[in-house]
Amino acid sequence: MADETGLDFSDQISSLESKYQQKALKDLYTHLTPIQRLTIARHPNRPTVLDHILNITDKDKWVELHGDRAGYNDLAIVTGIGSINGKSFMFIGHQKGRNTKENIERNFAMPTPHGMDLQYDG
């Protein structure tokens, strides 16, 4: 159409499509039943704390820290240092696995007493 008329509306069209998709998604999530909300909250492909950290930190600037002074490493607790726009931040979060093997490895994101100590060791 732009070739025939010399007018290009592709930017406006993509903007309208984006606004429509956002509104449709918002409408969809506003009218969920409690069981549907629970299903979404427990979805296995839901982003984990590591997904969020790796998405917001600068590329190649995330260093995950393991263990405490006593030598214990709780995989349910993820700690590390990352940078965002050149500023360094400390991240601490609960990490759940994506499948049964990872969930068992990470104790279903439930820290042990050693893992809780790791949060306070600083």
N, CA, C and O atoms as CSV, one atom per row, in Angstrom:
chain,resi,resn,atom,element,x,y,z
A,1,MET,N,N,0.813,-1.186,0.000
A,1,MET,CA,C,0.000,0.000,0.000
A,1,MET,C,C,0.865,1.261,0.000
A,1,MET,O,O,0.521,2.249,-0.649
A,2,ALA,N,N,1.981,1.232,0.722
A,2,ALA,CA,C,2.866,2.392,0.768
A,2,ALA,C,C,3.480,2.659,-0.600
A,2,ALA,O,O,3.730,3.814,-0.944
A,3,ASP,N,N,3.729,1.617,-1.386
A,3,ASP,CA,C,4.309,1.801,-2.714
A,3,ASP,C,C,3.340,2.499,-3.652
A,3,ASP,O,O,3.758,3.336,-4.452
A,4,GLU,N,N,2.057,2.175,-3.572
A,4,GLU,CA,C,1.052,2.745,-4.470
A,4,GLU,C,C,0.743,4.196,-4.131
A,4,GLU,O,O,0.618,5.023,-5.034
A,5,THR,N,N,0.617,4.522,-2.848
A,5,THR,CA,C,0.182,5.856,-2.449
A,5,THR,C,C,1.316,6.746,-1.982
A,5,THR,O,O,1.155,7.966,-1.936
A,6,GLY,N,N,2.432,6.184,-1.643
A,6,GLY,CA,C,3.542,6.967,-1.124
A,6,GLY,C,C,3.417,7.249,0.366
A,6,GLY,O,O,4.254,7.944,0.942
A,7,LEU,N,N,2.382,6.714,0.986
A,7,LEU,CA,C,2.163,6.907,2.425
A,7,LEU,C,C,2.554,5.639,3.173
A,7,LEU,O,O,2.260,4.526,2.736
A,8,ASP,N,N,3.218,5.829,4.303
A,8,ASP,CA,C,3.652,4.678,5.095
A,8,ASP,C,C,3.035,4.767,6.490
A,8,ASP,O,O,3.375,5.651,7.277
A,9,PHE,N,N,2.136,3.849,6.780
A,9,PHE,CA,C,1.458,3.821,8.072
A,9,PHE,C,C,1.949,2.685,8.958
A,9,PHE,O,O,1.307,2.373,9.961
A,10,SER,N,N,3.053,2.070,8.619
A,10,SER,CA,C,3.516,0.881,9.355
A,10,SER,C,C,3.817,1.202,10.816
A,10,SER,O,O,3.535,0.378,11.687
A,11,ASP,N,N,4.383,2.377,11.113
A,11,ASP,CA,C,4.670,2.744,12.505
A,11,ASP,C,C,3.389,2.882,13.315
A,11,ASP,O,O,3.307,2.394,14.442
A,12,GLN,N,N,2.387,3.548,12.741
A,12,GLN,CA,C,1.122,3.725,13.439
A,12,GLN,C,C,0.422,2.383,13.641
A,12,GLN,O,O,-0.162,2.134,14.696
A,13,ILE,N,N,0.483,1.530,12.637
A,13,ILE,CA,C,-0.151,0.214,12.729
A,13,ILE,C,C,0.503,-0.623,13.821
A,13,ILE,O,O,-0.193,-1.248,14.622
A,14,SER,N,N,1.828,-0.641,13.860
A,14,SER,CA,C,2.513,-1.442,14.889
A,14,SER,C,C,2.258,-0.869,16.281
A,14,SER,O,O,2.155,-1.625,17.247
A,15,SER,N,N,2.153,0.464,16.399
A,15,SER,CA,C,1.844,1.088,17.682
A,15,SER,C,C,0.445,0.686,18.148
A,15,SER,O,O,0.253,0.351,19.317
A,16,LEU,N,N,-0.532,0.717,17.239
A,16,LEU,CA,C,-1.901,0.324,17.581
A,16,LEU,C,C,-1.975,-1.158,17.942
A,16,LEU,O,O,-2.680,-1.535,18.878
A,17,GLU,N,N,-1.250,-1.998,17.204
A,17,GLU,CA,C,-1.235,-3.431,17.512
A,17,GLU,C,C,-0.665,-3.676,18.900
A,17,GLU,O,O,-1.187,-4.495,19.656
A,18,SER,N,N,0.418,-2.960,19.236
A,18,SER,CA,C,1.049,-3.117,20.540
A,18,SER,C,C,0.092,-2.697,21.656
A,18,SER,O,O,-0.035,-3.394,22.663
A,19,LYS,N,N,-0.584,-1.552,21.477
A,19,LYS,CA,C,-1.541,-1.085,22.475
A,19,LYS,C,C,-2.687,-2.082,22.638
A,19,LYS,O,O,-3.134,-2.344,23.754
A,20,TYR,N,N,-3.157,-2.635,21.527
A,20,TYR,CA,C,-4.248,-3.602,21.585
A,20,TYR,C,C,-3.815,-4.865,22.334
A,20,TYR,O,O,-4.560,-5.388,23.161
A,21,GLN,N,N,-2.609,-5.348,22.039
A,21,GLN,CA,C,-2.113,-6.554,22.706
A,21,GLN,C,C,-1.979,-6.334,24.209
A,21,GLN,O,O,-2.318,-7.214,25.000
A,22,GLN,N,N,-1.484,-5.155,24.606
A,22,GLN,CA,C,-1.340,-4.856,26.036
A,22,GLN,C,C,-2.701,-4.794,26.718
A,22,GLN,O,O,-2.870,-5.321,27.818
A,23,LYS,N,N,-3.673,-4.150,26.070
A,23,LYS,CA,C,-5.017,-4.045,26.649
A,23,LYS,C,C,-5.683,-5.417,26.717
A,23,LYS,O,O,-6.322,-5.753,27.714
A,24,ALA,N,N,-5.531,-6.209,25.655
A,24,ALA,CA,C,-6.134,-7.540,25.638
A,24,ALA,C,C,-5.535,-8.409,26.732
A,24,ALA,O,O,-6.258,-9.149,27.399
A,25,LEU,N,N,-4.217,-8.330,26.925
A,25,LEU,CA,C,-3.549,-9.104,27.966
A,25,LEU,C,C,-4.012,-8.652,29.355
A,25,LEU,O,O,-4.259,-9.478,30.234
A,26,LYS,N,N,-4.126,-7.342,29.543
A,26,LYS,CA,C,-4.590,-6.817,30.829
A,26,LYS,C,C,-6.024,-7.285,31.100
A,26,LYS,O,O,-6.339,-7.708,32.212
A,27,ASP,N,N,-6.887,-7.209,30.087
A,27,ASP,CA,C,-8.272,-7.664,30.242
A,27,ASP,C,C,-8.325,-9.154,30.564
A,27,ASP,O,O,-9.131,-9.594,31.383
A,28,LEU,N,N,-7.467,-9.917,29.917
A,28,LEU,CA,C,-7.438,-11.358,30.151
A,28,LEU,C,C,-7.084,-11.678,31.602
A,28,LEU,O,O,-7.743,-12.498,32.243
A,29,TYR,N,N,-6.032,-11.022,32.118
A,29,TYR,CA,C,-5.579,-11.313,33.475
A,29,TYR,C,C,-6.487,-10.703,34.544
A,29,TYR,O,O,-6.450,-11.139,35.695
A,30,THR,N,N,-7.293,-9.714,34.195
A,30,THR,CA,C,-8.183,-9.106,35.205
A,30,THR,C,C,-9.371,-9.993,35.517
A,30,THR,O,O,-9.901,-9.939,36.627
A,31,HIS,N,N,-9.800,-10.800,34.577
A,31,HIS,CA,C,-11.022,-11.584,34.750
A,31,HIS,C,C,-10.753,-13.076,34.998
A,31,HIS,O,O,-11.586,-13.922,34.674
A,32,LEU,N,N,-9.600,-13.386,35.568
A,32,LEU,CA,C,-9.282,-14.785,35.859
A,32,LEU,C,C,-9.967,-15.247,37.135
A,32,LEU,O,O,-10.157,-14.472,38.072
A,33,THR,N,N,-10.331,-16.516,37.153
A,33,THR,CA,C,-10.874,-17.110,38.376
A,33,THR,C,C,-9.698,-17.420,39.309
A,33,THR,O,O,-8.557,-17.478,38.852
A,34,PRO,N,N,-9.951,-17.617,40.590
A,34,PRO,CA,C,-8.858,-17.935,41.519
A,34,PRO,C,C,-8.047,-19.165,41.098
A,34,PRO,O,O,-6.824,-19.168,41.241
A,35,ILE,N,N,-8.696,-20.195,40.587
A,35,ILE,CA,C,-7.953,-21.402,40.183
A,35,ILE,C,C,-7.090,-21.116,38.958
A,35,ILE,O,O,-6.008,-21.688,38.823
A,36,GLN,N,N,-7.546,-20.243,38.068
A,36,GLN,CA,C,-6.729,-19.876,36.906
A,36,GLN,C,C,-5.507,-19.076,37.347
A,36,GLN,O,O,-4.419,-19.268,36.805
A,37,ARG,N,N,-5.670,-18.182,38.321
A,37,ARG,CA,C,-4.529,-17.418,38.846
A,37,ARG,C,C,-3.500,-18.358,39.483
A,37,ARG,O,O,-2.293,-18.193,39.303
A,38,LEU,N,N,-3.998,-19.336,40.225
A,38,LEU,CA,C,-3.112,-20.308,40.864
A,38,LEU,C,C,-2.344,-21.111,39.821
A,38,LEU,O,O,-1.149,-21.362,39.977
A,39,THR,N,N,-3.037,-21.514,38.754
A,39,THR,CA,C,-2.395,-22.273,37.681
A,39,THR,C,C,-1.270,-21.463,37.035
A,39,THR,O,O,-0.201,-22.000,36.746
A,40,ILE,N,N,-1.512,-20.184,36.813
A,40,ILE,CA,C,-0.487,-19.324,36.214
A,40,ILE,C,C,0.682,-19.148,37.177
A,40,ILE,O,O,1.841,-19.186,36.766
A,41,ALA,N,N,0.374,-18.954,38.471
A,41,ALA,CA,C,1.429,-18.755,39.464
A,41,ALA,C,C,2.330,-19.977,39.599
A,41,ALA,O,O,3.515,-19.851,39.907
A,42,ARG,N,N,1.767,-21.157,39.368
A,42,ARG,CA,C,2.548,-22.394,39.504
A,42,ARG,C,C,3.037,-22.944,38.177
A,42,ARG,O,O,3.551,-24.062,38.123
A,43,HIS,N,N,2.885,-22.183,37.113
A,43,HIS,CA,C,3.297,-22.667,35.790
A,43,HIS,C,C,4.802,-22.953,35.783
A,43,HIS,O,O,5.582,-22.134,36.268
A,44,PRO,N,N,5.217,-24.094,35.244
A,44,PRO,CA,C,6.642,-24.457,35.282
A,44,PRO,C,C,7.544,-23.526,34.468
A,44,PRO,O,O,8.741,-23.447,34.744
A,45,ASN,N,N,7.006,-22.830,33.487
A,45,ASN,CA,C,7.838,-21.925,32.675
A,45,ASN,C,C,7.787,-20.484,33.162
A,45,ASN,O,O,8.247,-19.572,32.473
A,46,ARG,N,N,7.232,-20.283,34.339
A,46,ARG,CA,C,7.206,-18.931,34.906
A,46,ARG,C,C,8.638,-18.497,35.193
A,46,ARG,O,O,9.451,-19.318,35.620
A,47,PRO,N,N,8.966,-17.226,34.969
A,47,PRO,CA,C,10.347,-16.771,35.193
A,47,PRO,C,C,10.789,-16.960,36.647
A,47,PRO,O,O,10.019,-16.734,37.581
A,48,THR,N,N,12.025,-17.373,36.813
A,48,THR,CA,C,12.593,-17.560,38.149
A,48,THR,C,C,13.426,-16.338,38.513
A,48,THR,O,O,13.596,-15.429,37.700
A,49,VAL,N,N,13.939,-16.318,39.722
A,49,VAL,CA,C,14.743,-15.179,40.155
A,49,VAL,C,C,15.992,-15.038,39.277
A,49,VAL,O,O,16.395,-13.918,38.963
A,50,LEU,N,N,16.601,-16.143,38.880
A,50,LEU,CA,C,17.776,-16.059,38.004
A,50,LEU,C,C,17.407,-15.494,36.636
A,50,LEU,O,O,18.187,-14.742,36.051
A,51,ASP,N,N,16.229,-15.847,36.116
A,51,ASP,CA,C,15.776,-15.278,34.843
A,51,ASP,C,C,15.682,-13.759,34.949
A,51,ASP,O,O,16.147,-13.034,34.071
A,52,HIS,N,N,15.074,-13.290,36.037
A,52,HIS,CA,C,14.932,-11.844,36.224
A,52,HIS,C,C,16.293,-11.168,36.386
A,52,HIS,O,O,16.545,-10.122,35.788
A,53,ILE,N,N,17.159,-11.761,37.188
A,53,ILE,CA,C,18.481,-11.171,37.416
A,53,ILE,C,C,19.259,-11.085,36.114
A,53,ILE,O,O,19.850,-10.048,35.810
A,54,LEU,N,N,19.263,-12.168,35.340
A,54,LEU,CA,C,20.021,-12.168,34.091
A,54,LEU,C,C,19.427,-11.219,33.053
A,54,LEU,O,O,20.142,-10.750,32.168
A,55,ASN,N,N,18.138,-10.932,33.151
A,55,ASN,CA,C,17.511,-9.992,32.224
A,55,ASN,C,C,17.770,-8.537,32.588
A,55,ASN,O,O,17.816,-7.685,31.701
A,56,ILE,N,N,17.940,-8.232,33.876
A,56,ILE,CA,C,18.104,-6.828,34.255
A,56,ILE,C,C,19.564,-6.409,34.452
A,56,ILE,O,O,19.870,-5.217,34.412
A,57,THR,N,N,20.456,-7.361,34.663
A,57,THR,CA,C,21.855,-6.991,34.858
A,57,THR,C,C,22.561,-6.842,33.512
A,57,THR,O,O,22.126,-7.381,32.494
A,58,ASP,N,N,23.660,-6.095,33.542
A,58,ASP,CA,C,24.470,-5.937,32.337
A,58,ASP,C,C,25.027,-7.296,31.930
A,58,ASP,O,O,25.351,-8.125,32.780
A,59,LYS,N,N,25.133,-7.511,30.641
A,59,LYS,CA,C,25.625,-8.804,30.138
A,59,LYS,C,C,27.044,-9.065,30.647
A,59,LYS,O,O,27.880,-8.162,30.664
A,60,ASP,N,N,27.299,-10.275,31.051
A,60,ASP,CA,C,28.607,-10.727,31.555
A,60,ASP,C,C,29.036,-10.002,32.825
A,60,ASP,O,O,30.227,-9.971,33.133
A,61,LYS,N,N,28.107,-9.424,33.563
A,61,LYS,CA,C,28.460,-8.724,34.800
A,61,LYS,C,C,27.783,-9.345,36.010
A,61,LYS,O,O,27.668,-8.692,37.047
A,62,TRP,N,N,27.332,-10.586,35.906
A,62,TRP,CA,C,26.685,-11.297,37.015
A,62,TRP,C,C,27.639,-12.341,37.548
A,62,TRP,O,O,28.119,-13.192,36.798
A,63,VAL,N,N,27.920,-12.282,38.850
A,63,VAL,CA,C,28.786,-13.261,39.506
A,63,VAL,C,C,27.986,-13.888,40.642
A,63,VAL,O,O,27.650,-13.225,41.623
A,64,GLU,N,N,27.690,-15.172,40.492
A,64,GLU,CA,C,26.931,-15.867,41.527
A,64,GLU,C,C,27.882,-16.320,42.622
A,64,GLU,O,O,28.950,-16.865,42.343
A,65,LEU,N,N,27.489,-16.091,43.870
A,65,LEU,CA,C,28.300,-16.475,45.016
A,65,LEU,C,C,27.727,-17.746,45.631
A,65,LEU,O,O,26.510,-17.925,45.691
A,66,HIS,N,N,28.615,-18.627,46.087
A,66,HIS,CA,C,28.177,-19.910,46.651
A,66,HIS,C,C,28.811,-20.122,48.012
A,66,HIS,O,O,29.951,-19.726,48.253
A,67,GLY,N,N,28.050,-20.758,48.902
A,67,GLY,CA,C,28.597,-21.199,50.181
A,67,GLY,C,C,28.620,-20.113,51.238
A,67,GLY,O,O,28.417,-18.931,50.960
A,68,ASP,N,N,28.875,-20.555,52.462
A,68,ASP,CA,C,29.031,-19.631,53.577
A,68,ASP,C,C,30.364,-19.927,54.257
A,68,ASP,O,O,31.152,-20.729,53.757
A,69,ARG,N,N,30.612,-19.297,55.371
A,69,ARG,CA,C,31.907,-19.470,56.044
A,69,ARG,C,C,32.121,-20.888,56.558
A,69,ARG,O,O,33.256,-21.323,56.752
A,70,ALA,N,N,31.023,-21.601,56.776
A,70,ALA,CA,C,31.144,-22.975,57.283
A,70,ALA,C,C,31.277,-23.982,56.137
A,70,ALA,O,O,31.442,-25.177,56.381
A,71,GLY,N,N,31.205,-23.509,54.898
A,71,GLY,CA,C,31.376,-24.399,53.764
A,71,GLY,C,C,30.102,-25.008,53.232
A,71,GLY,O,O,30.154,-25.885,52.370
A,72,TYR,N,N,28.947,-24.561,53.727
A,72,TYR,CA,C,27.678,-25.117,53.277
A,72,TYR,C,C,27.123,-24.270,52.137
A,72,TYR,O,O,27.201,-23.043,52.178
A,73,ASN,N,N,26.567,-24.922,51.124
A,73,ASN,CA,C,25.988,-24.230,49.974
A,73,ASN,C,C,24.535,-24.648,49.824
A,73,ASN,O,O,24.252,-25.813,49.546
A,74,ASP,N,N,23.606,-23.709,50.006
A,74,ASP,CA,C,22.178,-23.981,49.861
A,74,ASP,C,C,21.740,-23.493,48.486
A,74,ASP,O,O,21.702,-22.289,48.232
A,75,LEU,N,N,21.409,-24.433,47.597
A,75,LEU,CA,C,21.045,-24.071,46.228
A,75,LEU,C,C,19.670,-23.419,46.127
A,75,LEU,O,O,19.326,-22.888,45.071
A,76,ALA,N,N,18.873,-23.446,47.200
A,76,ALA,CA,C,17.570,-22.788,47.174
A,76,ALA,C,C,17.719,-21.265,47.246
A,76,ALA,O,O,16.834,-20.530,46.809
A,77,ILE,N,N,18.831,-20.802,47.793
A,77,ILE,CA,C,19.093,-19.369,47.894
A,77,ILE,C,C,20.136,-18.984,46.849
A,77,ILE,O,O,21.232,-19.544,46.817
A,78,VAL,N,N,19.786,-18.030,46.002
A,78,VAL,CA,C,20.709,-17.523,44.982
A,78,VAL,C,C,21.210,-16.171,45.454
A,78,VAL,O,O,20.421,-15.277,45.759
A,79,THR,N,N,22.522,-16.026,45.512
A,79,THR,CA,C,23.118,-14.735,45.868
A,79,THR,C,C,24.181,-14.407,44.844
A,79,THR,O,O,24.790,-15.299,44.252
A,80,GLY,N,N,24.394,-13.138,44.642
A,80,GLY,CA,C,25.430,-12.747,43.705
A,80,GLY,C,C,25.503,-11.243,43.553
A,80,GLY,O,O,24.699,-10.492,44.104
A,81,ILE,N,N,26.487,-10.837,42.792
A,81,ILE,CA,C,26.717,-9.426,42.513
A,81,ILE,C,C,26.569,-9.216,41.015
A,81,ILE,O,O,27.130,-9.954,40.205
A,82,GLY,N,N,25.809,-8.205,40.672
A,82,GLY,CA,C,25.618,-7.872,39.264
A,82,GLY,C,C,25.605,-6.373,39.106
A,82,GLY,O,O,25.437,-5.639,40.079
A,83,SER,N,N,25.782,-5.917,37.886
A,83,SER,CA,C,25.757,-4.477,37.674
A,83,SER,C,C,24.640,-4.109,36.708
A,83,SER,O,O,24.342,-4.829,35.755
A,84,ILE,N,N,24.036,-2.963,36.989
A,84,ILE,CA,C,22.994,-2.396,36.145
A,84,ILE,C,C,23.442,-0.987,35.797
A,84,ILE,O,O,23.617,-0.144,36.677
A,85,ASN,N,N,23.623,-0.743,34.523
A,85,ASN,CA,C,24.103,0.565,34.047
A,85,ASN,C,C,25.377,1.004,34.759
A,85,ASN,O,O,25.532,2.179,35.093
A,86,GLY,N,N,26.285,0.069,34.990
A,86,GLY,CA,C,27.569,0.379,35.588
A,86,GLY,C,C,27.579,0.426,37.111
A,86,GLY,O,O,28.657,0.532,37.697
A,87,LYS,N,N,26.438,0.352,37.776
A,87,LYS,CA,C,26.383,0.353,39.236
A,87,LYS,C,C,26.240,-1.077,39.729
A,87,LYS,O,O,25.471,-1.858,39.169
A,88,SER,N,N,26.981,-1.420,40.781
A,88,SER,CA,C,26.945,-2.781,41.325
A,88,SER,C,C,25.835,-2.939,42.352
A,88,SER,O,O,25.574,-2.042,43.153
A,89,PHE,N,N,25.181,-4.108,42.312
A,89,PHE,CA,C,24.109,-4.428,43.233
A,89,PHE,C,C,24.291,-5.855,43.733
A,89,PHE,O,O,24.860,-6.701,43.043
A,90,MET,N,N,23.795,-6.110,44.949
A,90,MET,CA,C,23.780,-7.447,45.522
A,90,MET,C,C,22.377,-8.004,45.357
A,90,MET,O,O,21.396,-7.329,45.669
A,91,PHE,N,N,22.280,-9.226,44.870
A,91,PHE,CA,C,20.988,-9.874,44.658
A,91,PHE,C,C,20.884,-11.104,45.544
A,91,PHE,O,O,21.830,-11.883,45.655
A,92,ILE,N,N,19.733,-11.270,46.170
A,92,ILE,CA,C,19.445,-12.455,46.976
A,92,ILE,C,C,18.019,-12.884,46.648
A,92,ILE,O,O,17.104,-12.060,46.660
A,93,GLY,N,N,17.828,-14.161,46.358
A,93,GLY,CA,C,16.485,-14.628,46.035
A,93,GLY,C,C,16.354,-16.128,46.203
A,93,GLY,O,O,17.346,-16.842,46.346
A,94,HIS,N,N,15.115,-16.594,46.185
A,94,HIS,CA,C,14.812,-18.022,46.244
A,94,HIS,C,C,14.748,-18.543,44.818
A,94,HIS,O,O,14.071,-17.956,43.973
A,95,GLN,N,N,15.438,-19.627,44.544
A,95,GLN,CA,C,15.462,-20.194,43.200
A,95,GLN,C,C,14.788,-21.548,43.202
A,95,GLN,O,O,15.172,-22.454,43.941
A,96,LYS,N,N,13.769,-21.669,42.357
A,96,LYS,CA,C,13.057,-22.934,42.196
A,96,LYS,C,C,13.472,-23.536,40.865
A,96,LYS,O,O,13.838,-22.805,39.944
A,97,GLY,N,N,13.423,-24.829,40.752
A,97,GLY,CA,C,13.783,-25.492,39.502
A,97,GLY,C,C,12.642,-25.503,38.507
A,97,GLY,O,O,11.510,-25.149,38.835
A,98,ARG,N,N,12.953,-25.916,37.281
A,98,ARG,CA,C,11.943,-25.973,36.225
A,98,ARG,C,C,11.343,-27.366,36.067
A,98,ARG,O,O,10.263,-27.525,35.498
A,99,ASN,N,N,12.052,-28.375,36.576
A,99,ASN,CA,C,11.527,-29.743,36.498
A,99,ASN,C,C,11.779,-30.423,37.844
A,99,ASN,O,O,12.342,-29.819,38.757
A,100,THR,N,N,11.361,-31.673,37.958
A,100,THR,CA,C,11.468,-32.376,39.238
A,100,THR,C,C,12.913,-32.493,39.704
A,100,THR,O,O,13.204,-32.298,40.884
A,101,LYS,N,N,13.811,-32.808,38.791
A,101,LYS,CA,C,15.228,-32.961,39.168
A,101,LYS,C,C,15.778,-31.641,39.732
A,101,LYS,O,O,16.422,-31.634,40.781
A,102,GLU,N,N,15.522,-30.531,39.036
A,102,GLU,CA,C,16.004,-29.232,39.515
A,102,GLU,C,C,15.322,-28.831,40.813
A,102,GLU,O,O,15.958,-28.252,41.694
A,103,ASN,N,N,14.018,-29.137,40.943
A,103,ASN,CA,C,13.301,-28.810,42.173
A,103,ASN,C,C,13.883,-29.550,43.367
A,103,ASN,O,O,14.027,-28.972,44.444
A,104,ILE,N,N,14.215,-30.809,43.189
A,104,ILE,CA,C,14.825,-31.582,44.274
A,104,ILE,C,C,16.205,-31.018,44.604
A,104,ILE,O,O,16.570,-30.896,45.774
A,105,GLU,N,N,16.968,-30.674,43.566
A,105,GLU,CA,C,18.298,-30.099,43.756
A,105,GLU,C,C,18.218,-28.787,44.541
A,105,GLU,O,O,19.060,-28.514,45.397
A,106,ARG,N,N,17.204,-27.986,44.242
A,106,ARG,CA,C,17.040,-26.676,44.880
A,106,ARG,C,C,16.051,-26.710,46.044
A,106,ARG,O,O,15.640,-25.663,46.543
A,107,ASN,N,N,15.669,-27.915,46.474
A,107,ASN,CA,C,14.780,-28.119,47.620
A,107,ASN,C,C,13.476,-27.319,47.472
A,107,ASN,O,O,12.971,-26.750,48.440
A,108,PHE,N,N,12.951,-27.289,46.259
A,108,PHE,CA,C,11.689,-26.605,45.957
A,108,PHE,C,C,11.696,-25.155,46.441
A,108,PHE,O,O,10.667,-24.637,46.876
A,109,ALA,N,N,12.855,-24.503,46.364
A,109,ALA,CA,C,13.053,-23.094,46.756
A,109,ALA,C,C,12.837,-22.865,48.251
A,109,ALA,O,O,12.571,-21.741,48.677
A,110,MET,N,N,12.951,-23.929,49.045
A,110,MET,CA,C,12.807,-23.784,50.493
A,110,MET,C,C,14.189,-23.898,51.133
A,110,MET,O,O,14.789,-24.973,51.119
A,111,PRO,N,N,14.693,-22.813,51.687
A,111,PRO,CA,C,16.044,-22.862,52.257
A,111,PRO,C,C,16.098,-23.666,53.548
A,111,PRO,O,O,15.123,-23.746,54.294
A,112,THR,N,N,17.230,-24.243,53.786
A,112,THR,CA,C,17.489,-24.927,55.051
A,112,THR,C,C,17.989,-23.872,56.047
A,112,THR,O,O,18.240,-22.735,55.647
A,113,PRO,N,N,18.137,-24.208,57.306
A,113,PRO,CA,C,18.689,-23.229,58.256
A,113,PRO,C,C,20.050,-22.688,57.817
A,113,PRO,O,O,20.367,-21.526,58.069
A,114,HIS,N,N,20.859,-23.533,57.158
A,114,HIS,CA,C,22.154,-23.059,56.650
A,114,HIS,C,C,21.952,-22.005,55.580
A,114,HIS,O,O,22.705,-21.033,55.518
A,115,GLY,N,N,20.955,-22.182,54.743
A,115,GLY,CA,C,20.683,-21.206,53.696
A,115,GLY,C,C,20.220,-19.888,54.252
A,115,GLY,O,O,20.545,-18.830,53.712
A,116,MET,N,N,19.454,-19.939,55.340
A,116,MET,CA,C,19.015,-18.700,55.975
A,116,MET,C,C,20.213,-17.963,56.563
A,116,MET,O,O,20.259,-16.733,56.534
A,117,ASP,N,N,21.196,-18.716,57.104
A,117,ASP,CA,C,22.403,-18.092,57.629
A,117,ASP,C,C,23.168,-17.388,56.526
A,117,ASP,O,O,23.780,-16.344,56.753
A,118,LEU,N,N,23.134,-17.963,55.325
A,118,LEU,CA,C,23.847,-17.393,54.189
A,118,LEU,C,C,23.344,-15.988,53.883
A,118,LEU,O,O,24.123,-15.124,53.480
A,119,GLN,N,N,22.053,-15.753,54.070
A,119,GLN,CA,C,21.494,-14.434,53.799
A,119,GLN,C,C,22.060,-13.387,54.754
A,119,GLN,O,O,22.196,-12.219,54.389
A,120,TYR,N,N,22.388,-13.800,55.967
A,120,TYR,CA,C,22.800,-12.838,56.984
A,120,TYR,C,C,24.319,-12.751,57.159
A,120,TYR,O,O,24.796,-11.925,57.937
A,121,ASP,N,N,25.081,-13.582,56.455
A,121,ASP,CA,C,26.538,-13.623,56.663
A,121,ASP,C,C,27.249,-12.380,56.158
A,121,ASP,O,O,28.224,-11.937,56.765
A,122,GLY,N,N,26.780,-11.817,55.067
A,122,GLY,CA,C,27.353,-10.589,54.510
A,122,GLY,C,C,28.769,-10.478,54.652
A,122,GLY,O,O,29.357,-9.487,54.220
